[in-house]
Amino acid sequence: MKFYIPKTLKELIKRAIYISCKSSNFLNEKMSYIHMSKFQNSPQRLTISLPRTIINPSKITLGDDINLGPGSILKAMTEYSVKSKNSSYQSIEQNFDPIIKIGNRVSSTCGLHITGAKEIIIEDDVMFAANVYVGDMTHTYNNVCIPYKYQGLNHISPVLIKKGCWIGRNSVILGVSIGKFSIIGANSVVTKNIPDKCIAVGSPAKIIKKWSDDTGKWISV
């Protein structure tokens, strides 16, 4: 059996749903701002959508007009500690003094994960697609007879992502420098430095194009 709903009533229902959703979004944004962590500085017009995880914000400096989508993780790692309970493996504890700096007008779609034990610097106007990981360390794997979580962290190397870069979806950036206005393709793992004005893709990422200032075009490598 079908029910007839007058057109005017349909419009009223649509309008009510629209207002309800808009009010909900406004409330979420307000709550997100009210419960924002206290960073090392006082950035202006900062948006980090809920849900989010921010660890040791006093070690994090943010620029103005940053907009990070939901699911962001900003982690300044001051320690790495694993207790060996009911195990024959030795507990491990490491301490760090990290620096994380994010410039003006940096944006991400969602799921940006930044973990720094030494130094991560992201310059102005960098754009992150969804689910990007940026880290300046990896787990030690020198002994295959010991679970890797008990071997601690090493290969600690600063990360620098220069002005105007575009980092593609699901990319992983590990202890490298990425030059200004460079592009990292989706699903790439960057383990070596990328110069200015390059396009790099793959795992490990390799440069496939460079910008020519002479011709004003991308040139295949």
C-alpha positions in Angstrom: 0.0 0.0 0.0 1.4 3.4 -1.0 0.7 6.6 1.0 0.3 9.9 -0.7 2.4 12.7 0.8 1.6 16.2 -0.4 4.5 18.0 -2.1 4.5 20.8 0.4 4.9 18.3 3.2 7.8 16.6 1.5 9.5 20.0 1.2 8.9 20.6 4.9 10.4 17.2 5.8 13.5 17.8 3.6 13.9 21.3 5.1 13.7 19.9 8.7 16.3 17.2 7.9 18.6 19.8 6.4 18.3 22.1 9.4 18.9 19.2 11.8 22.0 18.0 10.0 23.4 21.5 9.8 22.8 22.1 13.5 24.5 18.8 14.3 27.5 19.7 12.2 27.7 23.2 13.8 27.5 21.6 17.3 30.2 19.1 16.5 32.5 21.9 15.2 31.9 23.9 18.4 32.6 21.0 20.6 35.7 20.2 18.6 37.0 23.7 19.1 36.1 23.8 22.8 38.0 20.6 23.6 41.0 21.4 21.4 44.4 20.6 23.0 46.8 23.3 24.1 49.6 23.4 21.6 53.0 25.0 22.0 51.6 28.1 20.3 48.1 29.6 19.7 47.1 29.0 16.1 44.3 30.9 14.5 41.3 29.4 12.7 42.4 25.8 13.5 40.1 22.9 12.6 40.9 19.3 13.5 37.7 17.4 13.1 36.5 14.7 15.6 37.4 12.0 16.2 41.1 12.9 16.7 44.1 11.9 18.8 46.7 14.4 20.0 49.6 13.3 22.2 52.0 15.7 23.9 50.6 18.9 22.2 53.1 21.0 24.0 55.7 19.6 21.6 53.6 20.6 18.6 53.5 24.0 16.8 50.8 24.7 14.3 50.3 27.5 11.8 47.1 29.4 11.0 44.1 28.2 8.9 44.9 24.5 9.3 42.1 22.1 8.4 42.6 18.4 9.2 39.7 16.0 8.6 38.4 13.3 11.0 40.6 10.5 12.3 43.8 12.6 12.5 46.6 11.5 14.9 49.3 14.0 15.9 51.8 12.2 18.1 54.9 13.8 19.6 56.6 10.7 20.9 58.5 11.5 24.1 59.0 7.8 25.1 58.7 4.3 23.7 58.1 1.8 26.5 57.3 -1.9 26.4 57.0 -3.9 29.6 57.9 -7.6 29.3 55.2 -9.1 31.6 55.2 -12.8 32.0 57.8 -13.0 29.2 61.5 -13.9 29.0 62.1 -10.9 26.8 63.7 -7.8 28.3 61.6 -4.7 28.8 62.6 -1.6 26.8 62.3 2.1 27.4 63.5 5.0 25.2 63.1 8.7 25.7 62.9 11.4 23.0 62.6 15.1 22.7 60.5 15.6 19.5 59.6 18.6 17.5 56.5 18.7 15.2 55.8 21.9 13.2 53.0 22.3 10.7 52.7 25.4 8.6 49.9 27.7 7.5 47.0 26.5 5.5 47.9 22.8 5.6 45.0 20.5 4.9 44.1 16.8 5.0 41.0 14.9 3.8 41.0 12.5 6.8 43.1 10.0 8.6 46.4 11.9 8.7 48.8 10.2 11.0 51.9 12.1 12.1 54.3 10.5 14.6 57.6 12.2 15.5 60.4 11.2 17.9 63.0 13.7 16.5 61.7 16.3 14.0 58.9 16.6 11.5 58.4 19.9 9.7 55.6 20.5 7.2 55.7 23.8 5.5 52.9 26.0 4.3 50.1 25.0 1.9 50.8 21.2 1.9 47.8 19.1 0.9 47.3 15.6 2.3 44.8 13.2 0.8 43.2 10.5 3.0 45.1 8.1 5.2 48.6 9.4 5.0 51.3 8.3 7.5 54.3 10.6 8.2 57.0 9.3 10.6 60.6 9.9 11.4 61.5 6.4 12.9 61.0 2.7 12.4 61.1 -0.3 14.6 64.5 -2.1 15.1 64.7 -5.5 13.4 68.3 -6.6 14.1 67.4 -9.8 15.8 64.8 -12.2 14.3 64.8 -14.2 17.6 63.3 -11.3 19.6 59.8 -9.9 18.9 60.3 -6.6 17.2 58.3 -4.6 19.8 61.0 -5.4 22.3 63.8 -4.1 20.1 62.8 -0.5 20.3 63.0 2.2 17.6 65.9 3.2 15.4 66.6 4.8 11.9 65.4 8.0 13.5 65.7 10.7 10.8 64.0 14.1 10.4 61.1 14.6 8.0 60.8 17.8 5.9 57.8 18.3 3.6 58.3 21.6 1.8 55.9 24.2 0.7 53.0 23.4 -1.6 53.4 19.6 -1.8 50.5 17.2 -2.6 50.7 13.9 -0.8 48.4 11.2 -2.3 46.0 8.8 -0.6 47.5 6.0 1.5 51.1 7.3 1.2 53.8 6.6 3.8 56.6 9.1 4.4 59.5 7.8 6.4 62.5 10.0 7.5 62.9 11.9 4.2 62.8 15.4 2.7 60.2 16.1 -0.1 61.0 19.2 -2.2 58.6 22.1 -2.7 55.7 21.7 -5.1 56.4 18.0 -5.5 53.7 15.3 -5.8 53.6 11.9 -4.2 51.3 9.5 -5.9 48.6 7.4 -4.1 49.8 4.3 -2.3 53.5 5.3 -2.4 56.1 4.6 0.2 58.8 7.3 0.3 62.1 6.2 1.7 64.5 8.5 -0.2 64.6 12.3 -0.6 62.6 13.8 -3.4 63.8 17.0 -5.0 61.7 20.1 -5.8 59.0 20.0 -8.5 58.9 16.2 -9.0 56.3 13.5 -9.2 57.2 10.3 -7.5 55.1 7.1 -7.3 55.4 3.5 -6.1 56.8 1.4 -3.3 59.5 2.4 -2.9 58.7 5.7 -4.6 60.6 6.6 -7.7 60.6 9.9 -9.7 58.6 9.6 -12.9 58.3 13.3 -13.9 60.1 16.6 -13.3 58.9 20.1 -13.9 60.8 22.0 -16.6 60.9 25.8 -15.9 62.1 26.2 -19.5 59.1 24.6 -21.2 56.5 25.1 -18.4 55.6 21.4 -18.6 56.1 18.1 -16.8 58.9 16.0 -18.4 58.9 12.2 -18.1 62.0 10.7 -16.5 
